């Protein structure tokens, strides 16, 4: 397979289930019509790499390393204290992924 137009995104284990939930929104990064081409486990980094293809991505020749793509997402969860929807701040899926939850109702952070 030559002239592939692919990129990969790293997702830490603790976020894998949340990233693919229905209410997760991609803020920036992977185009909506990109196609998932597979998942590879990375035990050393404790997460997975998801490969996507899209016509807008640069070509990657066979044998070349697939470029990493940083993606921003927004997720919602219920607050364990007040059971209201807790908005999660924007998360950058890349080298340094940080997750900060904050509840605007009870002013609780976890």
Number of C-alpha atoms within 10 A of each C-alpha: 7 9 10 16 16 24 25 25 22 25 24 20 15 11 13 13 10 15 18 11 11 8 12 14 15 17 14 13 14 20 15 9 10 16 13 14 12 11 14 12 14 14 9 6 12 12 17 18 17 18 21 22 21 18 12 10 16 14 17 17 14 11 8 8 10 18 14 16 18 20 19 17 18 18 20 16 17 12 20 12 10 13 12 14 15 22 17 17 16 18 19 19 21 17 14 10 14 11 14 11 17 17 21 13 13 13 9 14 12 9
